[in-house]
Amino acid sequence: MPDMKAFETEALLERAQQDCAPVFARFAQTEQTVFARVLLQMQQAQVGARHFAPSTGYGYDDVGRDTLERVYAGVLGCERALVRPQIVSGTHALCLALFGLLRPGDTLLSAAGKPYDTLDSVIGGASGEGSLAEWGVGYRQVELTSDGAPDFAAIRAALSGDVRVVLVQRSRGYAWRPTLTLEQIGDICALVHAQCPGAAVLVDNCYGEFTQPQEPSAYGADVMVGSLIKNPGGGLAPTGGYVAGRAALVERVACRLTSPGIGGEVGSYAASYRPFYQGLFLAPHVVSQALCGAALCARAFSLAGFAVHPAYDMPRGDIIQAVRLETPQRLIAFCQAVQAASPIDSFALPEPWDMPGYAHQVIMAAGTFVSGASIELSADAPMRPPYIAYWQGGLTYAHCRHAVGEALRAVCGVK
């Protein structure tokens, strides 16, 4: 339990910031590496103002769309990318990839335990309406070890001839565990490819893009998926998601998005593509700012006596910071303080509610310019013991620092 004696918030924040200085420097180095790659890909694609123009109808020969996908493929280190505003979320991107790659009689293996809550209905839990299970796709999962690492012996034992997709969730999701490292993902890929050459490794890359100098594709991942209103959209993309990886596999997913025989050749967007390009250009810096905010949150709440995961100076593979608050009252106070510190809807008062796709009530603070954008500063949590708040995002470090102070005051009742 935290020590609830009064402390001066600004003094604690200043100490936390000083402690984080070496960590911030490491994030800046990663930012520079990723930025150089983004800039190079945009220059090589000769991106110009003409690529921002909207399209209508079928969208044949949409140069803005096609060039954006080439840039994303290069940035993510993949043969091909499907980058579309029609993909509404990370869960939708995962669903498209799973239905595109799996067929009746195949088996999906999750190598990192239970996936994020919203995939329950996709796999076949909850209602199961239109799920993989209803389509005749089997499912099994391998739990992580007690310290949150992949259980390679169990993965090896679970691999069989019917496994066609091995799902690896990089981020912690709503779990008190480390983010999977790129090296761990690479070891899973090597094992799968050696034992089941016909299986594809699909990485849920949500929250992880640009937190490290490279992406899972550099470590053997066959397909990666993510949301544009998370890291790669840089806070400007108004919607969208991506699927990137081996060209043949991405084409199968494209045929699921549209139809067989058409694939990725169509798809118009009547608004400008400019926010997608500009958001990607800004994304390395925005992700670095979010990482700085997460580290400050970890150090400040640790100094205040709360358990945090990861520690401020530990390696990070996603933008999420978990803070264990122990009581529902503190969890609600934390989220309400983040909402009150937001530029949008600061007057709103978040309350737990029955959110579709989740097994427990969820409280969400999200005063964002783009509705639900996780790269903007937000905090959410399922209402279940030990009442862990999941802090994520932040377009600027200044905003993060202010919100950390407000959350400390609300939770601890201090000056």
Residue, then its C-alpha position, 0 to 999 in steps of 0.5 A: m500500500p502507498d504511503m499516504k503522507a502529504f508531499e509537495t507535488e511539484a517537488l516530487l515531479e521535479r525529482a522524478q523528472q531529474d531521475c528520468a533524464p537518462v531515460f529521456a535521452r535514450f528515447a531521443q536516440t530512438e526517435q532520431t533513428v526512426f525519424a531518419r527512416v520515415l524521412l527517407q521513405m517519404q523522400q524516396a517516394q517523392v511525396g508531393a502535394r498531389h498525394f494529398a488530394p481526395s478520391t471518390g468512387y472506386g478509387y482506381d489509381d488513387v496515387g495518394r493511397d498507393t504512395l502512402e502504402r509504399v511509404y508505410a511498407g518501407v518505414l515498417g520494413c515490409e514488402r507491402a502495406l495495406v493502409r486504409p481509413q476504412i479500417v476502423s480500429g486495431t481490433h478491426a485490423l486484427c479481425l481482417a488479418l485473421f479472417g484473411l489468413l485462416r480457413p475452415g479447419d485451420t487453427l489459430l494459436s496465441a503464443a502470448g496468452k489470452p489476447y486483448d479483451t476485444l478479440d474474444s468475440v472475434i475468436g469465438g467467445a462472448s456472443g461468437e456471432g460471425s466469429l472464427a469459431e463459427w467459421g470452423v477455425g480452432y483456437r488454442q493458447v499458450e500462457l506466458t511464464s510467471d515472469g511474463a516471458p514466452d513459454f517456448a517449450a509449450i509453444r513448441a508442443a502446441l504447434s501442429g500441422d493445422v496451425r496456420v496463424v500464430l498470434v503474438q500480442r506485443s503490448r501488455g494490454y490490460a495485463w500486469r506483464p512486460t511488453l514482449t521484446l523484439e528479441q522474444i518475438g524473433d525467437i517465437c518467429a524462428l521457432v514457428h518457421a522451423q517447426c511449421p513452415g506453412a504457418a504465419v506469425l501475426v504480430d499485434n503491433c498496437y501501441g508498439e510502433f516506433t518505441q524501438p529502432q526497429e519493428p517486428s518485421a526485422y525479427g521475422a514477423d510475417v504480418m503486423v497490424g495496427s491502428l492509425i489513431k495510435n502511434p503511427g498516426g502521430g495524433l493527426a490521422p483521423t481514422g484508419g489502420y494498417v496491415a503490413g508484411r509479406a506481399a502474398l499474405v497482405e493480398r489475402v487480407a486485402c481480398r477480405l477487406t474488399s473482395p477476391g479478385i479486387g483486393g487492394e486495387v480499390g478504395s477511395y477517400a473523399a477527404s484529404y490524405r494530408p493528415f495521414y502523411q503528416g501524422l506519420f512524419l510527426a509520429p517518431h517525435v510524438v511517440s518519444q514524447a509519449l514514452c517520456g510521459a509514461a516514464l515520468c508517470a512511473r517514477a512519480f507514482s513509484l516515489a508516491g508509494f504505488a506499484v508500477h509496471p514497467a519501472y521508469d528505467m526499464p526498456r519499453g516496447d509500448i507506450i502503456q504505463a500501468v499503475r496499481l491503485e488497489t481500490p476502485q475509488r483511487l482508480i476512478a479518481f485517477c481517470q477523472a483527473v486525467q480527463a480533467a487535465s485534457p484539452i477536450d471535454s475536460f468538464a466530463l466526468p468519466e464513470p465505469w460502464d458496460m463497454p462493448g467487447y469487454a468482460h468487466q465494466v471499463i472506465m475511460a478518460a479520453g479528452t482527445f481531438v481524435s475520438g478514442a485516439s490512444i496516442e493522445l493522452s488517455a487513461d482507462a482500466p477494467m473495474r477489477p482488482p487490483y484496480i490497475a490504471y493504464w496510462q497511455g499516449g500524450l502528444t506533448y511531454a508538457h501535457c503529460r507532466h501536468a496530468v501526472g501532477e493532477a492524477l497524483r493530487a487526486v489519488c493521494g489528496v495532496k497539495 
